[in-house]
Amino acid sequence: MASAGNNRSGFDTPVVVLGAVAAILFVYAISLFLRGGFTAMQAQESVAKIYDTSDEQVAEYRAEQQAILNERTRWLNEDQGTLCMPVEDAVDRFVAQQADAAE
């Protein structure tokens, strides 16, 4: 006859719960590691695509666009009274108009 105090089925609940928690933490840590690696690669790729001017065509295009921005004041549409001018010239013109209005 079996004793009344020894009703174990061989299933150790605390060990199973601890193992499950450890497995969940391990999977979570792996997911954080992978996400960090993905974010780092994404940032590196973004820098390479946006800021890297090693491509000759990109450098030529940027130089062309910068030349357009640095042009002197010109009419974009004279009928509508639309001017095209560098920002520095526009700021100087605005400051001069404000100084004249203040006097």
Phi, psi and omega in degrees: 000141181275148180284154185286335183274354185246073181252053181267138180259359181093001180260111183265097186300311181300322179293319180294316180296315178298320178296319179295317178297318179297319179295318179296316178296321178296314179296320179295317180296319177297318180295321176296318179299314180294320179295319177298318177297319178296316180297319179296316179294322179296318178295318179296318179294321178297316178297318181295323182282323188269313191260346182280116181251031180288339179287129184295322179295321179294318179296318178296318180296317179295320178296320178296315180294321178295323178296320177296319180293329184269004179296159176286171182299135179212162178280130173271316175212101186292328180296323179270352181077032182262122178258156172236119182213156176297154183300319181300317178295320179296319179295315179300317179296318180295317179297318179297319179295320179292324178293320178294321181290330182284336182281000000 
